[in-house]
Amino acid sequence: MTRRQMPFLFLLAGVACHKDAVAPPPPPTCSQTSLLDTVPIAPNYGIHDMFVRDGIAFVFAWNSGVLIYDVGNGVKGGLPLCPVLISSLVTSASGISGGPAVHNGWWFWNPNTNEKKYLFIGQEGPAIGGIGVGSAGLIHVVDVSDLSNPHEVAYFHKAGTDSTGTHNFWMDEQKQILYAAYYNGGVVALDVSATLSGDLSSRLIDSLRIGGKGNTYTWGVHLYNGSLYAIDMLSGLWQLNANSGALSIAGGGNNESARYSSDCWVFGGYAYSGTWDWIRRTSQSGAMLKVWQLGGTGAPAPVDSIITPSISAVSDVEVSSNGKVVMFSAEGGTNSGLYFYSLTNPAHPTFLAYYPVSAGLHTATFGYINGNVYAFAARNPGSPALMIWDVTSLVQ
Amino acid sequence: MRLTLVAALCAATVPAGVCAQSGSSPPWIRLAGEAIPVLTGTNAVPGGAATAEARLVQPVLMVQAGALADRVRLDAMADLEGWTIPNGELTAGAYGEGFYDRRHPHTYVHELMVTLPDVLRDLGGPAGLALAAGKGFAPFGTDDPMGRPPMLYPVNHHLSQLLERAVAVAALRTARDHVTIEGGLFNGDEPEYPSEWPNWTRFGDSWSVRLTVAPAAGLEWQGSRAHVHSPEHRPGAGTDAEKWSTSLRWERGPRYGLLEWAQTSEAGGLYVFHTLLAEGAWRIGRHRPYLRLERTERPEEQRVSDDEFRSARPHLDNSIVGATRWSIGTIGYGYGAPVAAGRLTVQPTIEAAIARVARVGGGLFDPAVFYGRRTLYSISFGVRIDWGMAGHRMGHYAGAPMPPGMAMPGMEHQVSEAR
């Protein structure tokens, strides 16, 4: 070979040597889900979560704030097929870098007063030091007694020597206690009884870093059968005593070391948790839905797992209210989309349906509207959107 | 894309020697180009494997032109990396625009700037004022790595340069160009793929200034500051970056040296990344050894399941999973030889680098898990094919025209120009 030939050799090699990884075939799709509507959301990062109740969908759209849609309530003539925007509100940034960062919420129906006045909103500020280390963001309280005129009335900031910020919620509505996952802050219990106004720091009942400092990054909480289950990215699934908001460890914990945990849902004596594998904790690929059986004391023990290849996270998990189906959203790979598994045998879910969404879905939730069941999901940027499927035939 | 085709057509039909550069009255045009076929092997690969790839990198075609007695100048460069390295170039430690350990391809229209190099020329004053606008470099930091001796980019490219923006630059310089101060307005968003143009609606949401002092021939100090709004989220919802840079550059005869420091602070100071880099080259006849030492911190972001060289783009809000510090030593040697009657310079080059990766602070990202090791290597063999790329330090639109025959640092080649 002469020197003159060398460049051409490299050119040929450049064409020939590229080798793409062979992706596994995508799961089979199922026609039992029908996409009803796709509602574009401003790419201000986009849509992160939804809370659907009584035909009203609260869409948590980052720096675009909370968008309130009629999706079958009737107040604005909206339907799942055709959501109608009622109003919107951008909550305060509260000095958090990155802005309002409206991430999640819970519409509080108070059974003691029959009020439907307050919407709690989680602000997901920057992960200080990185995901798994620090966090920032407040809980904002919005008065939605007039859905067409929401306005912010109160806030909660967890004080402490290190910065912490909120993530997903669960409410004990009967006891008027809001439980909030607080990432490196663990779990927070907040008294939300009576009128809420201004700084709610005095309403803090208790907080608990479930895995200890450096081993706590709590994603979500779920109240079930008298226990509060907390899923932690670093330390796995925990069972907590939550006697009127006083938090203590009852069982579980440090039970998922191969992967980082994500969301969790508890139903019928079982818990279903996802994993977050945007960065691999070990060499294991794909992401996992993990099935836990709750023992006599309610302590979780793993009984099964389902690996989905070519995704980076099982990003949200929910069981239908009749316990027949577990649904999860998936993002970060060619198999991203919405998955449904049958819980005919709740210990060993079996595949039902998959709806591919190439951009990935960040979260998903069921909505029960006028006798039908719908799946609401948050499609990721670049073209973020609220997606709505009719899954009645799948779930019932 | 059309510009690329036009440039390619021109390059194919106009012999380099016919293209002319002139500082006098007649309009002039000058064509140039470069490409590097390179074979790189490295173990900076997710999962602990090693890999090797051959690619054609930095394939560029440049057009420079002047008119109206050099009162108006054009700097245009087409970059074909979107075709030749759509999945990036294996480069240990490189990051940016959704790539990790692969240097991203640049946009097809890499540079398209119109410059009025000396607006005050007819007034005869002691100072010069230049105005420039188009798509190109913001006045910040050091020279683009494409015009520097090593073949593979340093880690700090996204800390030390701001490029491929819709930018307007004003520059004031003293007589003999001893002191130049430049200010620029531009769009903060960086490209997401090679055919993407800047988000014009965001023009002016970011700014930069650079002070350059050249106290002696070949010696140059610069200090820069920039505010970049939402660089990694094109619609503008991302956090801002505050950037600082200072460097000392020396080039005289066959010797070239650069010492630079830069810092980028993101999200109101929640994330701060530093870089310190020193490099030098020495031309001895046709031989050109060079050395680069670098210590740079980089953010680690969520990786996509199917390709862990890529991070999620667009971002899904919080995406930083830690930070790492890359300490890299790079050594290289090139042998330059003119070919095609001096119109081309062909420079076979071998380059090796060894890197030590360490975690900075906490976070989920552990290089020992991700790479299976903390010490990484890279070795490359390439041939730099250069067709008259001399004299163009990208990102310096506002200074006096480059002296003819000025070479890229440490390189030996003939400039394809004629009056």
Interface residues (C-beta under 8 A of the other chain):
Chain A: R3 R4 M6 P7 L9 F10 L11 A13 G14 A16 C17 H18 A21 A23 A42 P43 N44 Y45 H48 W62 N63 S97 G98 G99 A101 H103 E124 P126 A127 I128 G129 G130 I131 G132 V133 G134 G214 Y260 D277 W278 I279 R280 R281 T282 S283 S285 G286 A287 P309 S310 I311 S312 E331 G332 G333 T334 G360 H362 N380 P381 G382
Chain B: P37 V38 L39 G47 A52 E53 A54 R55 L56 T84 N87 H233 P235 G236 A237 G238 T239 A267 G268 L270 E300 Q302 R303 V304 S305 D306 D307 E308 A312 P314 H315 L316 D317 N318 S319 I320 V321 G322 A323 V339 V346 P348 G361 G362 G363 L364 F365 V369 F370 G382 V383 I385
